[in-house]
Amino acid sequence: MSGTALGFIEISGVVAAVDALDIMCKTSGVEFMTWERKLGGRLVTIVIRGDVASVTEAVETASQNAIKKPVASGVIANPHGEIERLIALSASRFANVLQPDVLDEQTIQEV
């Protein structure tokens, strides 16, 4: 994907990660891709996508202004296809978690 970049911020704690994501999304036209939580949510990696300048600005701004300083951060300009595949796999696992069973009105009334 020419002209695109992926931005990563790894930060301690879910609240700090949400704060960093909010800063990144408000800073420039970036898109949230996925997140990974490790150690019971004590370490969270946020992944965003956008053009190189926007992603760089978003990561730098969040790194400076988030309620906690990131453990690590980085920007990958024009990521290799295997990196794209890795992020897509993570995003698909995240999307599956967000898909609760949908109950229609009749099922709700029967319960």
N, CA, C and O atoms as a MOPAC input file, in Angstrom:
PM7 MOZYME 1SCF
protein

 N      0.84600 1    -1.18300 1     0.00000 1
 C      0.00000 1     0.00000 1     0.00000 1
 C      0.88900 1     1.24300 1     0.00000 1
 O      1.31100 1     1.71900 1     1.05400 1
 N      1.15700 1     1.74100 1    -1.15600 1
 C      2.05600 1     2.87700 1    -1.29300 1
 C      1.47900 1     4.12800 1    -0.63900 1
 O      0.29600 1     4.43200 1    -0.79100 1
 N      2.33700 1     4.85200 1     0.09500 1
 C      1.91300 1     6.08900 1     0.73100 1
 C      1.23700 1     5.90100 1     2.06000 1
 O      0.83800 1     6.87700 1     2.69700 1
 N      1.09600 1     4.64700 1     2.49800 1
 C      0.46600 1     4.41400 1     3.79300 1
 C      1.52100 1     4.06600 1     4.82600 1
 O      2.63900 1     3.67900 1     4.48500 1
 N      1.16200 1     4.20300 1     6.06800 1
 C      2.05400 1     3.85900 1     7.16500 1
 C      1.25100 1     3.24100 1     8.28900 1
 O      0.04500 1     3.45700 1     8.40700 1
 N      1.93300 1     2.47500 1     9.10500 1
 C      1.36800 1     1.93600 1    10.33400 1
 C      2.09400 1     2.59300 1    11.49100 1
 O      3.31200 1     2.76400 1    11.46000 1
 N      1.33500 1     2.96000 1    12.51200 1
 C      1.92200 1     3.53800 1    13.71100 1
 C      1.61100 1     2.65900 1    14.89800 1
 O      0.51400 1     2.11300 1    15.01200 1
 N      2.58600 1     2.52500 1    15.78200 1
 C      2.45400 1     1.66600 1    16.94900 1
 C      2.81300 1     2.44200 1    18.20100 1
 O      3.79200 1     3.18700 1    18.22100 1
 N      2.02200 1     2.26700 1    19.23700 1
 C      2.38400 1     2.75500 1    20.56900 1
 C      2.11600 1     1.61300 1    21.53200 1
 O      1.01400 1     1.06700 1    21.58600 1
 N      3.14200 1     1.26400 1    22.28900 1
 C      3.00100 1     0.27100 1    23.34800 1
 C      3.09800 1     1.02700 1    24.65900 1
 O      4.06400 1     1.74700 1    24.91100 1
 N      2.07700 1     0.85000 1    25.48900 1
 C      1.96400 1     1.67200 1    26.69100 1
 C      1.44600 1     0.80800 1    27.83300 1
 O      0.80200 1    -0.21500 1    27.60500 1
 N      1.72500 1     1.21800 1    29.03800 1
 C      1.32700 1     0.47300 1    30.22000 1
 C     -0.08800 1     0.87500 1    30.65000 1
 O     -0.32200 1     2.01400 1    31.05400 1
 N     -1.02600 1    -0.07200 1    30.55900 1
 C     -2.38600 1     0.14000 1    31.05300 1
 C     -3.40200 1     0.46500 1    29.97900 1
 O     -3.10600 1     1.16700 1    29.01200 1
 N     -4.60100 1    -0.05600 1    30.16300 1
 C     -5.68500 1     0.14800 1    29.19600 1
 C     -6.13200 1     1.61000 1    29.16000 1
 O     -6.37500 1     2.15400 1    28.08300 1
 N     -6.24200 1     2.24400 1    30.31600 1
 C     -6.68100 1     3.64500 1    30.34800 1
 C     -5.68300 1     4.52900 1    29.60200 1
 O     -6.08000 1     5.39200 1    28.81900 1
 N     -4.40700 1     4.31800 1    29.84000 1
 C     -3.37900 1     5.09200 1    29.14500 1
 C     -3.41500 1     4.82000 1    27.64500 1
 O     -3.18700 1     5.72800 1    26.84600 1
 N     -3.69900 1     3.57500 1    27.25600 1
 C     -3.77700 1     3.23100 1    25.84000 1
 C     -4.96000 1     3.92500 1    25.16200 1
 O     -4.83500 1     4.42300 1    24.04400 1
 N     -6.09600 1     3.95400 1    25.83600 1
 C     -7.27100 1     4.62900 1    25.28200 1
 C     -7.00200 1     6.12600 1    25.17300 1
 O     -7.39800 1     6.75900 1    24.19300 1
 N     -6.33900 1     6.68900 1    26.16200 1
 C     -5.96200 1     8.10500 1    26.11300 1
 C     -5.04000 1     8.37600 1    24.92300 1
 O     -5.23900 1     9.34300 1    24.18700 1
 N     -4.03900 1     7.52700 1    24.73800 1
 C     -3.11400 1     7.69800 1    23.60700 1
 C     -3.84700 1     7.56600 1    22.27200 1
 O     -3.58500 1     8.33100 1    21.34500 1
 N     -4.76100 1     6.60400 1    22.16900 1
 C     -5.53500 1     6.43000 1    20.93800 1
 C     -6.39700 1     7.65400 1    20.66000 1
 O     -6.48300 1     8.10500 1    19.51800 1
 N     -7.02500 1     8.18700 1    21.68000 1
 C     -7.84400 1     9.38400 1    21.52600 1
 C     -6.99300 1    10.54800 1    21.00000 1
 O     -7.40400 1    11.26700 1    20.09000 1
 N     -5.82800 1    10.71800 1    21.57300 1
 C     -4.92300 1    11.78200 1    21.11500 1
 C     -4.54100 1    11.55900 1    19.65600 1
 O     -4.56500 1    12.49700 1    18.85900 1
 N     -4.18800 1    10.31900 1    19.30000 1
 C     -3.76800 1    10.03400 1    17.91600 1
 C     -4.89100 1    10.30800 1    16.92200 1
 O     -4.66800 1    10.91100 1    15.87200 1
 N     -6.10000 1     9.86200 1    17.25800 1
 C     -7.21900 1    10.04400 1    16.32900 1
 C     -7.62500 1    11.51200 1    16.18900 1
 O     -8.06600 1    11.93600 1    15.12100 1
 N     -7.47700 1    12.28200 1    17.26400 1
 C     -7.83000 1    13.70400 1    17.21600 1
 C     -6.73700 1    14.54500 1    16.55900 1
 O     -7.01300 1    15.63000 1    16.04800 1
 N     -5.50500 1    14.05400 1    16.56900 1
 C     -4.38000 1    14.81600 1    16.03000 1
 C     -4.42900 1    14.91100 1    14.51700 1
 O     -4.22200 1    15.98500 1    13.95200 1
 N     -4.69800 1    13.81000 1    13.86900 1
 C     -4.66700 1    13.79700 1    12.40400 1
 C     -5.56800 1    12.70300 1    11.87800 1
 O     -6.13300 1    11.92700 1    12.64900 1
 N     -5.69900 1    12.64100 1    10.57800 1
 C     -6.61300 1    11.69800 1     9.94200 1
 C     -6.07700 1    10.28300 1     9.90600 1
 O     -5.74000 1     9.76600 1     8.84100 1
 N     -5.99800 1     9.65400 1    11.07300 1
 C     -5.53800 1     8.27200 1    11.13600 1
 C     -6.70600 1     7.36700 1    11.47800 1
 O     -7.73300 1     7.81200 1    11.99000 1
 N     -6.52900 1     6.09800 1    11.18700 1
 C     -7.56500 1     5.10100 1    11.42300 1
 C     -7.05700 1     4.07900 1    12.43800 1
 O     -5.94900 1     3.56100 1    12.30600 1
 N     -7.86700 1     3.79800 1    13.43800 1
 C     -7.53700 1     2.74800 1    14.40100 1
 C     -7.64300 1     1.40600 1    13.70500 1
 O     -8.65300 1     1.11100 1    13.06500 1
 N     -6.60200 1     0.58800 1    13.82700 1
 C     -6.61000 1    -0.73000 1    13.19600 1
 C     -6.93000 1    -1.84200 1    14.19800 1
 O     -7.84800 1    -2.63400 1    13.98600 1
 N     -6.17000 1    -1.89000 1    15.28100 1
 C     -6.34800 1    -2.95900 1    16.25800 1
 C     -5.56500 1    -2.63200 1    17.51200 1
 O     -4.82800 1    -1.64800 1    17.56800 1
 N     -5.73700 1    -3.46800 1    18.50600 1
 C     -4.91500 1    -3.37800 1    19.70300 1
 C     -4.65300 1    -4.77500 1    20.21800 1
 O     -5.40700 1    -5.70900 1    19.94600 1
 N     -3.58900 1    -4.90200 1    20.95400 1
 C     -3.21400 1    -6.16300 1    21.58200 1
 C     -2.97100 1    -5.88200 1    23.05700 1
 O     -2.25400 1    -4.94600 1    23.40900 1
 N     -3.56800 1    -6.69100 1    23.91200 1
 C     -3.35700 1    -6.55000 1    25.35300 1
 C     -2.57300 1    -7.76100 1    25.83900 1
 O     -2.91900 1    -8.90500 1    25.54100 1
 N     -1.52300 1    -7.49300 1    26.58600 1
 C     -0.69600 1    -8.55700 1    27.15500 1
 C     -0.60200 1    -8.33600 1    28.65800 1
 O     -0.84600 1    -7.23600 1    29.15400 1
 N     -0.25000 1    -9.38400 1    29.36600 1
 C     -0.09100 1    -9.32200 1    30.82200 1
 C     -1.36200 1    -8.81700 1    31.50100 1
 O     -1.30200 1    -7.99000 1    32.41100 1
 N     -2.50300 1    -9.31700 1    31.05500 1
 C     -3.77400 1    -8.93500 1    31.65900 1
 C     -4.14400 1    -7.48100 1    31.43200 1
 O     -4.86400 1    -6.89700 1    32.24200 1
 N     -3.67200 1    -6.88700 1    30.35200 1
 C     -3.97900 1    -5.49000 1    30.04900 1
 C     -2.97500 1    -4.51400 1    30.62600 1
 O     -3.12800 1    -3.30100 1    30.48200 1
 N     -1.94200 1    -5.04200 1    31.28100 1
 C     -0.93400 1    -4.13400 1    31.83200 1
 C     -0.02800 1    -3.56900 1    30.75300 1
 O      0.62100 1    -2.54400 1    30.96400 1
 N      0.02600 1    -4.22200 1    29.60000 1
 C      0.80800 1    -3.73500 1    28.47800 1
 C     -0.08000 1    -3.79400 1    27.24100 1
 O     -0.57000 1    -4.86100 1    26.87300 1
 N     -0.28500 1    -2.65300 1    26.60700 1
 C     -1.21500 1    -2.55400 1    25.48300 1
 C     -0.49200 1    -1.94200 1    24.28200 1
 O      0.20900 1    -0.93800 1    24.40800 1
 N     -0.67700 1    -2.56400 1    23.11800 1
 C     -0.13700 1    -2.02300 1    21.87500 1
 C     -1.29800 1    -1.55500 1    21.01400 1
 O     -2.21400 1    -2.32500 1    20.72500 1
 N     -1.26000 1    -0.29500 1    20.60700 1
 C     -2.27100 1     0.30300 1    19.73500 1
 C     -1.66300 1     0.41900 1    18.34200 1
 O     -0.51000 1     0.82400 1    18.19700 1
 N     -2.43900 1     0.06300 1    17.31300 1
 C     -1.97100 1     0.15500 1    15.93700 1
 C     -2.92200 1     1.06700 1    15.15800 1
 O     -4.14000 1     0.88800 1    15.19100 1
 N     -2.34500 1     2.04700 1    14.45600 1
 C     -3.12300 1     2.96600 1    13.62400 1
 C     -2.58900 1     2.91900 1    12.19600 1
 O     -1.49800 1     2.40700 1    11.94400 1
 N     -3.37300 1     3.46200 1    11.26600 1
 C     -2.97500 1     3.51500 1     9.85300 1
 C     -3.34800 1     4.87300 1     9.29200 1
 O     -4.30900 1     5.50500 1     9.73100 1
 N     -2.57800 1     5.30400 1     8.32300 1
 C     -2.84600 1     6.54700 1     7.61400 1
 C     -1.68100 1     6.87700 1     6.70500 1
 O     -0.80500 1     6.04300 1     6.47900 1
 N     -1.67300 1     8.09700 1     6.18300 1
 C     -0.51900 1     8.48500 1     5.38300 1
 C      0.66300 1     8.71300 1     6.32900 1
 O      0.48400 1     8.91400 1     7.53100 1
 N      1.86400 1     8.67800 1     5.76800 1
 C      3.07500 1     8.71000 1     6.58000 1
 C      3.12900 1     9.94200 1     7.48700 1
 O      3.43200 1     9.81500 1     8.67300 1
 N      2.84400 1    11.11300 1     6.96000 1
 C      2.91900 1    12.34500 1     7.74900 1
 C      1.90700 1    12.33200 1     8.89400 1
 O      2.23900 1    12.71700 1    10.01500 1
 N      0.68400 1    11.89600 1     8.62300 1
 C     -0.36300 1    11.87100 1     9.65700 1
 C     -0.03800 1    10.87300 1    10.76100 1
 O     -0.21400 1    11.16900 1    11.94300 1
 N      0.43300 1     9.69700 1    10.37600 1
 C      0.77000 1     8.67500 1    11.37100 1
 C      1.94400 1     9.14200 1    12.22800 1
 O      1.92700 1     8.98300 1    13.44900 1
 N      2.95400 1     9.71100 1    11.59500 1
 C      4.11300 1    10.21300 1    12.33500 1
 C      3.70200 1    11.28800 1    13.32800 1
 O      4.11900 1    11.26000 1    14.48500 1
 N      2.88200 1    12.24000 1    12.88000 1
 C      2.40300 1    13.30300 1    13.76600 1
 C      1.58000 1    12.72800 1    14.92000 1
 O      1.73400 1    13.15300 1    16.06500 1
 N      0.71100 1    11.77000 1    14.62300 1
 C     -0.15200 1    11.18400 1    15.64700 1
 C      0.66600 1    10.44600 1    16.70800 1
 O      0.41500 1    10.60500 1    17.90200 1
 N      1.63200 1     9.64900 1    16.28400 1
 C      2.45400 1     8.88400 1    17.22600 1
 C      3.30300 1     9.82500 1    18.07700 1
 O      3.40300 1     9.64400 1    19.29000 1
 N      3.91300 1    10.82600 1    17.44800 1
 C      4.73900 1    11.77500 1    18.20000 1
 C      3.91500 1    12.57400 1    19.20800 1
 O      4.34600 1    12.77300 1    20.34300 1
 N      2.73700 1    13.02900 1    18.79900 1
 C      1.88300 1    13.81400 1    19.69700 1
 C      1.41400 1    12.97600 1    20.87900 1
 O      1.44200 1    13.44100 1    22.01900 1
 N      0.98500 1    11.75100 1    20.61900 1
 C      0.54200 1    10.87400 1    21.70900 1
 C      1.70500 1    10.52000 1    22.63200 1
 O      1.53200 1    10.44400 1    23.84900 1
 N      2.88000 1    10.30600 1    22.06300 1
 C      4.04600 1     9.97600 1    22.88300 1
 C      4.39600 1    11.10800 1    23.84700 1
 O      4.86200 1    10.86200 1    24.96000 1
 N      4.17300 1    12.33100 1    23.42000 1
 C      4.49800 1    13.49000 1    24.24600 1
 C      3.38200 1    13.85600 1    25.22900 1
 O      3.66300 1    14.38100 1    26.30600 1
 N      2.12800 1    13.58700 1    24.87700 1
 C      1.00300 1    14.12100 1    25.64800 1
 C      0.12800 1    13.10200 1    26.36400 1
 O     -0.76800 1    13.49600 1    27.11000 1
 N      0.35100 1    11.82500 1    26.16700 1
 C     -0.49000 1    10.81200 1    26.82000 1
 C     -0.27000 1    10.85200 1    28.33100 1
 O      0.74600 1    11.35900 1    28.80500 1
 N     -1.23000 1    10.31200 1    29.08000 1
 C     -1.13500 1    10.35900 1    30.54200 1
 C      0.03400 1     9.53600 1    31.07400 1
 O      0.48100 1     9.74300 1    32.20200 1
 N      0.52100 1     8.61500 1    30.27100 1
 C      1.73900 1     7.85900 1    30.58500 1
 C      2.64300 1     7.90000 1    29.36000 1
 O      2.16600 1     8.00200 1    28.22900 1
 N      3.91400 1     7.82200 1    29.58400 1
 C      4.86300 1     7.76000 1    28.47300 1
 C      4.86200 1     6.34200 1    27.90800 1
 O      4.83500 1     5.37600 1    28.67000 1
 N      4.89200 1     6.20700 1    26.59000 1
 C      4.91500 1     4.87400 1    25.98200 1
 C      6.17500 1     4.09400 1    26.35200 1
 O      7.23900 1     4.66900 1    26.58200 1
 N      6.02800 1     2.78400 1    26.40200 1
 C      7.16300 1     1.89000 1    26.57200 1
 C      7.96200 1     1.88300 1    25.26800 1
 O      9.19300 1     1.86600 1    25.27800 1
 N      7.24200 1     1.89700 1    24.15200 1
 C      7.86400 1     1.90500 1    22.82500 1
 C      6.88200 1     2.50800 1    21.83800 1
 O      5.67200 1     2.48100 1    22.06000 1
 N      7.40600 1     3.05100 1    20.75000 1
 C      6.55200 1     3.56400 1    19.67700 1
 C      7.33200 1     3.48800 1    18.37300 1
 O      8.56100 1     3.42700 1    18.36800 1
 N      6.60000 1     3.49200 1    17.27600 1
 C      7.26800 1     3.44200 1    15.98900 1
 C      6.31100 1     3.66500 1    14.85300 1
 O      5.09600 1     3.53300 1    14.99800 1
 N      6.88300 1     4.00700 1    13.70900 1
 C      6.12800 1     4.20500 1    12.47200 1
 C      6.79400 1     3.37000 1    11.39500 1
 O      8.01400 1     3.41500 1    11.23400 1
 N      6.00100 1     2.61100 1    10.66100 1
 C      6.51000 1     1.84000 1     9.52700 1
 C      5.86800 1     2.40700 1     8.27000 1
 O      4.66800 1     2.24800 1     8.04700 1
 N      6.67600 1     3.06800 1     7.45200 1
 C      6.18500 1     3.60100 1     6.17700 1
 C      6.17700 1     2.47500 1     5.14200 1
 O      7.10800 1     1.67100 1     5.07600 1
 N      5.13000 1     2.43000 1     4.35000 1
 C      4.98800 1     1.41400 1     3.30100 1
 C      5.30000 1     0.01100 1     3.81700 1
 O      6.25100 1    -0.62000 1     3.35400 1
 N      4.51100 1    -0.48100 1     4.76700 1
 C      4.80800 1    -1.77800 1     5.37900 1
 C      4.76500 1    -2.92000 1     4.36700 1
 O      3.98800 1    -2.90600 1     3.41300 1
 N      5.61400 1    -3.89300 1     4.60500 1
 C      5.67500 1    -5.10200 1     3.78400 1
 C      4.34600 1    -5.85300 1     3.89900 1
 O      3.64100 1    -5.72000 1     4.90000 1
 N      4.01600 1    -6.61600 1     2.90700 1
 C      2.77100 1    -7.38100 1     2.89100 1
 C      2.61100 1    -8.31900 1     4.07500 1
 O      1.49300 1    -8.53400 1     4.54300 1
 N      3.70500 1    -8.87900 1     4.56600 1
 C      3.62500 1    -9.77500 1     5.72500 1
 C      3.24400 1    -9.01100 1     6.98900 1
 O      2.55400 1    -9.54700 1     7.85600 1
 N      3.68600 1    -7.77400 1     7.09500 1
 C      3.28800 1    -6.94300 1     8.23700 1
 C      1.80000 1    -6.63500 1     8.13200 1
 O      1.07400 1    -6.69100 1     9.12400 1
 N      1.35500 1    -6.31100 1     6.93000 1
 C     -0.08100 1    -6.06000 1     6.70300 1
 C     -0.90100 1    -7.28700 1     7.10000 1
 O     -1.96100 1    -7.16300 1     7.71300 1
 N     -0.40000 1    -8.47300 1     6.74400 1
 C     -1.10000 1    -9.71400 1     7.07200 1
 C     -1.17100 1    -9.92100 1     8.58600 1
 O     -2.20700 1   -10.33300 1     9.10900 1
 N     -0.08500 1    -9.63900 1     9.28000 1
 C     -0.04700 1    -9.76300 1    10.73100 1
 C     -1.06400 1    -8.83000 1    11.39300 1
 O     -1.77400 1    -9.23400 1    12.31400 1
 N     -1.13100 1    -7.59500 1    10.92700 1
 C     -2.07600 1    -6.62400 1    11.48400 1
 C     -3.51200 1    -7.04200 1    11.16500 1
 O     -4.39700 1    -6.90600 1    12.01000 1
 N     -3.74600 1    -7.54600 1     9.96300 1
 C     -5.08600 1    -8.00600 1     9.58800 1
 C     -5.52900 1    -9.17000 1    10.47600 1
 O     -6.69900 1    -9.24800 1    10.85100 1
 N     -4.61100 1   -10.06800 1    10.81100 1
 C     -4.93900 1   -11.18600 1    11.69700 1
 C     -5.33200 1   -10.67300 1    13.07900 1
 O     -6.32900 1   -11.11300 1    13.65100 1
 N     -4.55500 1    -9.75300 1    13.60300 1
 C     -4.86700 1    -9.16200 1    14.90800 1
 C     -6.21800 1    -8.45300 1    14.86700 1
 O     -7.03400 1    -8.60000 1    15.77700 1
 N     -6.44600 1    -7.68300 1    13.80500 1
 C     -7.70900 1    -6.94800 1    13.67100 1
 C     -8.89500 1    -7.90100 1    13.57100 1
 O     -9.96500 1    -7.60900 1    14.10400 1
 N     -8.72100 1    -9.03700 1    12.89400 1
 C     -9.83100 1    -9.98500 1    12.77000 1
 C    -10.15700 1   -10.62400 1    14.11500 1
 O    -11.32700 1   -10.86900 1    14.41000 1
 N     -9.14300 1   -10.89900 1    14.93700 1
 C     -9.40500 1   -11.43200 1    16.28200 1
 C    -10.12500 1   -10.38900 1    17.11900 1
 O    -11.03900 1   -10.71900 1    17.87400 1
 N     -9.71800 1    -9.13200 1    16.99000 1
 C    -10.35100 1    -8.04100 1    17.72400 1
 C    -11.80300 1    -7.88300 1    17.27500 1
 O    -12.68800 1    -7.69300 1    18.11000 1
 N    -12.05900 1    -7.96000 1    15.96800 1
 C    -13.42200 1    -7.82000 1    15.44200 1
 C    -14.30900 1    -8.95600 1    15.92800 1
 O    -15.48600 1    -8.73200 1    16.21100 1
 N    -13.77800 1   -10.16200 1    16.03100 1
 C    -14.57100 1   -11.29800 1    16.51700 1
 C    -14.99700 1   -11.10700 1    17.96000 1
 O    -16.07900 1   -11.55200 1    18.34300 1
 N    -14.18300 1   -10.46500 1    18.75900 1
 C    -14.52900 1   -10.19100 1    20.14700 1
 C    -15.66700 1    -9.18900 1    20.22100 1
 O    -16.48100 1    -9.23900 1    21.14400 1
 N    -15.73200 1    -8.27700 1    19.25300 1
 C    -16.76400 1    -7.23800 1    19.25600 1
 C    -18.10200 1    -7.70600 1    18.70200 1
 O    -19.07700 1    -6.95700 1    18.76500 1
 N    -18.18200 1    -8.91100 1    18.16500 1
 C    -19.40300 1    -9.40800 1    17.53700 1
 C    -20.21200 1   -10.25800 1    18.51300 1
 O    -20.18000 1   -11.48500 1    18.42500 1
 N    -20.93500 1    -9.63500 1    19.43900 1
 C    -21.76000 1   -10.43500 1    20.36100 1
 C    -22.92700 1   -11.05700 1    19.60100 1
 O    -23.26100 1   -10.64300 1    18.49100 1
 N    -23.53200 1   -12.05200 1    20.22200 1
 C    -24.72100 1   -12.64600 1    19.61500 1
 C    -25.79500 1   -11.57600 1    19.51000 1
 O    -26.08300 1   -10.86400 1    20.47200 1
 N    -26.37000 1   -11.47900 1    18.34200 1
 C    -27.40400 1   -10.47500 1    18.10600 1
 C    -28.75800 1   -11.09800 1    18.38200 1
 O    -29.11400 1   -12.13000 1    17.81200 1
 N    -29.50300 1   -10.46000 1    19.26100 1
 C    -30.84100 1   -10.94300 1    19.60000 1
 C    -31.87500 1   -10.08800 1    18.88600 1
 O    -31.82200 1    -8.85900 1    18.94200 1
 N    -32.80500 1   -10.73500 1    18.22400 1
 C    -33.87200 1    -9.95800 1    17.60400 1
 C    -34.95700 1    -9.69100 1    18.64500 1
 O    -34.91700 1   -10.24000 1    19.74600 1
 N    -35.90800 1    -8.86100 1    18.29900 1
 C    -36.95300 1    -8.43100 1    19.24100 1
 C    -37.75600 1    -9.62100 1    19.76800 1
 O    -38.08700 1    -9.66100 1    20.95300 1
 N    -38.07300 1   -10.58600 1    18.90900 1
 C    -38.86600 1   -11.73500 1    19.33700 1
 C    -38.10300 1   -12.56600 1    20.37200 1
 O    -38.69300 1   -13.01100 1    21.35700 1
 N    -36.80500 1   -12.78000 1    20.16200 1
 C    -36.00300 1   -13.55000 1    21.10600 1
 C    -35.94500 1   -12.84800 1    22.45700 1
 O    -36.01600 1   -13.50000 1    23.49900 1
 N    -35.81500 1   -11.52500 1    22.44700 1
 C    -35.76600 1   -10.77800 1    23.70200 1
 C    -37.07200 1   -10.93100 1    24.46000 1
 O    -37.05200 1   -11.09500 1    25.68000 1
 N    -38.23900 1   -10.88300 1    23.75500 1
 C    -39.52800 1   -11.01500 1    24.41300 1
 C    -39.72200 1   -12.41800 1    24.99500 1
 O    -40.38800 1   -12.58500 1    26.01700 1
 N    -39.13700 1   -13.42200 1    24.33900 1
 C    -39.27000 1   -14.79900 1    24.84000 1
 C    -38.46600 1   -15.00900 1    26.09200 1
 O    -38.81200 1   -15.85900 1    26.91300 1
 N    -37.40500 1   -14.26000 1    26.26100 1
 C    -36.55900 1   -14.40500 1    27.44800 1
 C    -37.24400 1   -13.74100 1    28.57100 1
 O    -36.72600 1   -13.72600 1    29.68800 1

